[in-house]
């Protein structure tokens, strides 16, 4: 069963329609999320039709997924270095305060590795470890600041304990992502009619709006417009409803007050404690 199908050009734009930026060098895809009734009754106003960015799976892995994973890994590595430096400092001064991760990041950016080691008065063995860890962090940060397509993958490779190829790192990332356990903030589409990309990922955190007069159902009418979006397919009803339902669920979750989430966690914790007491 296909999750996206071709649609007659004479039918109007509706929820679940897949749009492609027409004539753009970097192909952009979007899926319409606005309700059918709002589109049909022109209730959208100047903002236009609500759409979610839709990335080819390969692009999503190399950009969004790899970037988030690299930033998390870099934060962990920096925290480990912060803990190591604090341990070194407390060995000579038990009352010294720990260096926060942000301050540490700025510190190793402002100074040479040699200056860091001298200021900490470390022995040769400790110096080797510090030099290796600081160089790893600095190299990873430099890679993330470039515009390379593989910048996040390369940054992740740098943070691995053992050397690993780009291909192996990308496969490892996809395996962790997992087709059966997708994050709540994405929705997978297997394919779009006429498009060669192997799979797409709809990103719920990238809501945008496209003016109604920029949406076209025919390539002929879209061709003459400089900034236009052409409908290339529509999600089948089952998947269209699933997409809208999941988006609504996630959107309501991220909009909940922080106080509510803290109280929810405390309630769960207290309940579990009571259950543990009863069991003993």
C-alpha positions as a printed Julia matrix, in Angstrom:
280×3 Matrix{Float64}:
   0.0    0.0     0.0
   1.37   3.38   -0.99
   1.3    6.18    1.58
   1.36   8.94   -1.06
  -0.5    9.0    -4.36
  -0.84  11.13   -7.46
  -3.76  13.52   -7.44
  -5.72  15.09  -10.29
  -4.52  18.62  -11.05
  -8.12  19.86  -11.12
  -8.66  19.02   -7.46
  -7.95  21.83   -4.97
  -5.13  21.85   -2.42
  -6.03  20.05    0.78
  -4.43  18.71    3.97
  -1.84  16.04    3.26
  -0.81  17.48   -0.1
   2.92  17.21   -0.76
   4.46  20.34   -2.28
   7.79  20.81   -4.03
   9.46  24.18   -4.43
   9.18  24.67   -8.19
  12.32  25.4   -10.17
  14.55  25.67   -7.09
  18.13  24.42   -7.25
  17.95  22.89   -3.77
  14.81  20.79   -3.86
  12.45  21.67   -1.02
   9.42  19.63    0.02
   6.53  20.48    2.32
   3.33  18.76    3.41
   0.13  20.73    4.05
  -1.07  20.46    7.66
  -3.9   23.04    7.69
  -7.4   21.59    8.09
  -9.44  21.04    4.93
 -12.31  23.18    6.21
 -10.02  26.15    6.86
  -8.51  25.89    3.37
 -11.88  25.44    1.65
 -13.48  28.39    3.48
 -10.44  30.7     3.06
  -9.99  31.06    6.83
  -6.21  31.1     6.63
  -5.81  34.86    6.13
  -2.55  36.47    5.11
  -0.43  33.84    6.85
  -1.35  31.27    4.22
  -1.45  27.5     4.37
   0.3   25.81    7.29
   2.98  23.4     6.08
   5.64  21.16    7.6
   9.09  20.76    6.09
   9.61  17.36    4.49
  13.2   16.19    4.0
  14.51  13.27    1.95
  15.64  10.66    4.48
  19.3   10.96    3.41
  19.26  14.74    3.94
  17.54  14.35    7.31
  20.16  11.86    8.51
  23.08  14.04    7.36
  21.65  17.3     8.67
  19.06  17.34   11.45
  19.62  13.88   12.94
  23.42  13.92   12.76
  23.61  17.51   13.99
  21.49  16.83   17.06
  23.44  13.67   17.82
  26.79  15.45   17.38
  25.79  18.3    19.68
  24.67  15.85   22.37
  27.9   13.87   22.05
  29.98  17.04   22.17
  28.13  18.21   25.29
  28.81  14.87   26.99
  32.49  15.02   26.03
  32.8   18.57   27.32
  31.09  17.59   30.6
  33.54  14.71   31.02
  36.46  17.09   30.48
  34.94  19.53   32.96
  34.69  16.77   35.57
  38.29  15.68   34.92
  39.63  19.22   35.29
  37.64  19.75   38.47
  39.12  16.52   39.89
  42.63  17.76   39.06
  41.99  21.13   40.7
  40.42  19.7    43.87
  43.47  17.5    44.35
  45.41  20.65   45.31
  42.52  22.8    46.53
  39.5   21.05   48.0
  37.51  24.3    48.21
  37.77  25.27   44.52
  34.51  25.63   42.63
  33.79  23.48   39.55
  34.12  25.07   36.12
  30.79  25.07   34.32
  30.57  23.5    30.87
  29.96  26.84   29.16
  32.88  28.5    30.95
  35.11  25.54   30.14
  34.19  25.78   26.45
  35.14  29.46   26.43
  38.32  28.78   28.42
  39.74  26.17   26.05
  38.83  28.42   23.11
  40.68  31.41   24.55
  43.87  29.56   25.55
  46.3   27.17   23.91
  46.29  23.59   25.14
  49.75  24.17   26.62
  48.49  27.13   28.65
  45.63  25.03   30.0
  48.0   22.28   31.12
  50.46  24.74   32.67
  47.73  26.54   34.61
  46.5   23.21   35.99
  50.04  22.08   36.9
  49.44  18.54   35.69
  51.99  15.75   35.37
  52.98  14.27   31.99
  50.41  11.44   32.03
  47.56  13.78   32.89
  48.79  16.25   30.28
  48.6   13.61   27.52
  45.0   12.81   28.42
  44.02  16.49   28.59
  45.7   17.31   25.28
  43.9   14.44   23.57
  40.48  15.38   24.99
  40.82  19.1    24.32
  42.01  18.49   20.75
  39.05  16.18   20.17
  36.57  18.79   21.42
  38.18  21.6    19.44
  38.29  19.57   16.24
  34.65  18.55   16.62
  33.6   22.17   17.16
  35.57  23.29   14.1
  33.9   20.67   11.94
  30.42  21.7    13.11
  31.16  25.31   12.14
  31.87  24.4     8.48
  29.34  24.16    5.65
  30.33  20.64    4.61
  27.49  18.23    3.86
  29.14  15.71    6.19
  30.11  18.16    8.95
  27.93  16.56   11.63
  28.9   13.01   10.62
  32.59  13.99   10.71
  32.15  15.66   14.1
  30.58  12.47   15.45
  33.44  10.41   14.02
  35.92  12.63   15.84
  34.18  11.97   19.16
  34.28   8.17   18.8
  36.76   6.28   21.02
  37.99   4.33   17.96
  38.46   5.48   14.31
  35.34   4.98   12.19
  34.53   5.7     8.54
  31.83   8.1     7.36
  29.79   5.21    6.03
  30.02   3.27    9.29
  29.11   6.37   11.31
  26.08   7.12    9.11
  24.89   3.5     9.35
  25.33   3.56   13.11
  23.27   6.74   13.3
  20.46   5.3    11.17
  20.46   2.13   13.31
  20.05   4.24   16.46
  17.29   6.25   14.74
  15.43   3.03   13.9
  12.42   2.68   11.57
  10.33   1.02   14.3
  11.02   3.57   17.02
  10.81   7.0    15.38
  10.91  10.12   17.56
   7.59  11.79   18.29
   8.59  14.89   16.33
   8.89  13.19   12.92
   6.68  11.24   10.54
   8.05   8.94    7.84
   6.75   8.83    4.27
   8.02   5.97    2.08
   7.88   7.79   -1.24
   6.34  10.54   -3.38
   5.13   9.94   -6.96
   7.68  11.07   -9.54
  10.42  11.77   -6.98
  13.55   9.62   -6.84
  14.35  10.06   -3.15
  14.19   6.91   -1.03
  11.92   7.98    1.8
  11.07  11.31    3.41
  10.91  12.59    6.97
   8.28  15.17    7.96
   9.7   17.46   10.64
   6.99  18.59   13.08
   9.24  21.29   14.55
   9.53  23.2    11.28
   6.07  24.66   10.81
   5.92  27.33    8.11
   3.24  29.11    6.1
   2.93  29.47    2.33
   0.64  32.04    0.73
  -2.33  30.42   -1.01
  -1.57  32.19   -4.28
   1.88  30.53   -4.34
   0.41  27.0    -4.41
  -0.14  25.34   -7.77
  -1.51  21.99   -8.88
  -0.15  22.16  -12.43
   3.45  22.57  -13.57
   2.24  24.68  -16.47
   0.78  27.38  -14.22
   3.62  27.18  -11.73
   6.33  27.56  -14.36
   5.78  31.26  -14.87
   5.93  32.13  -11.18
   9.25  32.98   -9.5
   8.33  31.77   -6.02
   5.93  28.86   -6.34
   5.16  25.46   -4.88
   3.85  22.63   -7.02
   1.72  19.8    -5.64
   3.36  16.49   -6.47
   1.17  14.12   -4.48
  -1.21  13.64   -1.57
  -0.93  11.38    1.43
  -3.48   8.56    1.42
  -6.28   9.14    3.96
  -4.9    6.69    6.56
  -1.5    8.38    6.61
  -2.9   11.9     6.31
  -5.02  11.4     9.42
  -2.13   9.74   11.27
   0.14  12.67   10.42
  -2.37  15.28   11.62
  -3.11  13.32   14.81
   0.57  12.86   15.69
   1.35  16.5    14.94
  -1.5   17.66   17.16
  -0.42  15.35   19.97
   3.21  16.53   19.83
   2.22  20.18   19.54
   0.05  19.93   22.66
   2.85  18.15   24.53
   5.52  20.79   23.85
   3.08  23.53   24.76
   2.43  22.26   28.29
   3.62  24.53   31.14
   6.93  23.65   32.79
   5.24  23.77   36.21
   2.76  21.1    35.1
   5.6   18.85   33.87
   7.49  19.24   37.16
   4.4   18.41   39.19
   3.68  15.43   36.93
   7.2   14.07   37.5
   6.93  14.62   41.27
   3.56  12.85   41.41
   4.9    9.85   39.51
   7.96   9.72   41.76
   5.91   9.85   44.98
   3.5    7.2    43.7
   6.36   4.87   42.83
   7.85   5.42   46.3
   4.53   4.48   47.9
   4.32   1.34   45.79
   7.85   0.37   46.8
   6.97   0.81   50.49
   3.86  -1.35   50.17
   5.88  -4.1    48.47
   8.5   -4.2    51.23
